[in-house]
């Protein structure tokens, strides 16, 4: 399950509590690649210096059916745009998978001297 932390959840007594919420089920992989203006991969995007150099984010997600299909065997290898395998356990299982990959350009993060 794909989860997010929500600090504004109200319990049954209407009091505020922090909680993890499921936002998607049957997600086998979620991958982010951070890229600088020279198309180099940023290995550690969490530092202040590296965070300021991010210009693109490549995002890939792999979802699967809830139930297995024993008449089907998935033989596909799922990779991100860099060629990294995202879900080694998906190969030869009995689920149908769907992959979505996209490149997100962060226009608000570009310098004045960039295109």
VMD Tcl script that draws the C-alpha trace (Angstrom):
set ca {
  {0.00 0.00 0.00}
  {1.08 3.53 -0.76}
  {0.57 5.70 2.31}
  {0.87 9.32 3.33}
  {1.16 10.86 6.77}
  {-1.79 13.12 7.60}
  {-1.52 15.24 10.71}
  {-5.10 16.44 10.44}
  {-7.14 13.28 10.97}
  {-10.03 13.42 13.38}
  {-10.86 10.29 15.34}
  {-14.32 9.09 16.44}
  {-14.34 11.55 19.36}
  {-13.61 14.44 16.97}
  {-10.16 15.04 18.43}
  {-7.17 15.63 16.20}
  {-4.63 12.82 15.82}
  {-1.72 12.03 13.50}
  {-2.22 9.03 11.26}
  {-0.98 7.22 8.19}
  {-3.54 7.00 5.40}
  {-3.62 4.54 2.52}
  {-3.85 6.54 -0.69}
  {-3.35 3.68 -3.17}
  {-3.38 -0.09 -3.00}
  {-1.67 -2.70 -5.17}
  {1.35 -0.50 -5.91}
  {4.43 -2.64 -6.54}
  {6.93 0.16 -7.20}
  {7.25 3.93 -6.95}
  {10.49 5.47 -8.20}
  {11.83 9.03 -8.41}
  {15.01 10.13 -10.20}
  {16.16 13.73 -9.65}
  {18.05 15.40 -12.50}
  {20.04 18.65 -12.67}
  {20.21 21.19 -15.51}
  {23.00 19.21 -17.23}
  {20.88 16.03 -17.18}
  {23.03 14.46 -14.45}
  {21.36 12.31 -11.82}
  {21.38 13.86 -8.35}
  {22.19 11.02 -5.94}
  {21.15 12.79 -2.74}
  {18.40 15.35 -3.48}
  {17.68 15.99 0.21}
  {20.66 18.26 0.89}
  {20.09 22.02 0.51}
  {22.83 22.33 -2.11}
  {21.48 19.46 -4.22}
  {17.85 20.46 -3.80}
  {18.58 23.79 -5.47}
  {19.99 22.06 -8.57}
  {16.94 19.88 -9.34}
  {15.41 20.73 -12.72}
  {13.58 17.52 -13.66}
  {12.05 14.59 -11.81}
  {11.52 11.28 -13.56}
  {8.70 9.41 -11.85}
  {7.64 5.81 -12.44}
  {4.86 3.85 -10.75}
  {3.84 0.23 -11.23}
  {0.38 -0.92 -10.19}
  {-1.05 -4.41 -10.33}
  {-4.43 -6.07 -10.29}
  {-5.80 -6.96 -6.89}
  {-6.26 -10.65 -7.68}
  {-3.90 -13.12 -9.26}
  {-4.70 -14.58 -12.65}
  {-3.35 -18.13 -12.62}
  {-3.81 -18.37 -16.39}
  {-1.41 -15.44 -16.85}
  {2.30 -15.07 -16.15}
  {3.86 -11.60 -16.42}
  {7.18 -11.94 -18.25}
  {7.93 -8.23 -18.59}
  {10.88 -6.49 -16.94}
  {9.81 -3.07 -15.64}
  {12.43 -0.33 -15.81}
  {12.53 3.42 -15.26}
  {13.75 5.83 -17.96}
  {17.34 5.28 -16.76}
  {17.07 1.53 -17.37}
  {17.02 0.57 -13.66}
  {14.83 -2.43 -12.89}
  {11.97 -1.30 -10.66}
  {10.23 -4.50 -9.66}
  {12.28 -7.71 -9.83}
  {9.49 -9.59 -8.03}
  {6.94 -8.63 -10.72}
  {8.63 -10.82 -13.31}
  {6.93 -14.21 -13.63}
  {4.16 -13.50 -11.15}
  {0.46 -13.98 -11.89}
  {-0.65 -10.34 -11.71}
  {-1.40 -7.95 -14.55}
  {0.72 -4.81 -14.15}
  {0.51 -1.29 -15.54}
  {3.43 1.13 -15.54}
  {3.31 4.91 -15.84}
  {6.51 6.92 -16.30}
  {6.75 10.65 -16.77}
  {9.31 13.44 -16.64}
  {8.28 16.47 -14.65}
  {10.02 19.75 -15.50}
  {10.25 22.11 -12.54}
  {9.90 25.48 -14.24}
  {9.75 27.43 -10.98}
  {13.18 26.07 -10.03}
  {15.08 27.28 -13.09}
  {17.61 30.06 -12.87}
  {17.08 33.32 -14.76}
  {19.98 32.35 -17.05}
  {18.41 29.04 -18.09}
  {15.99 28.40 -20.95}
}
mol new
graphics top color blue
foreach p $ca { graphics top sphere $p radius 0.5 }
foreach p [lrange $ca 0 end-1] q [lrange $ca 1 end] { graphics top cylinder $p $q radius 0.2 }
display resetview
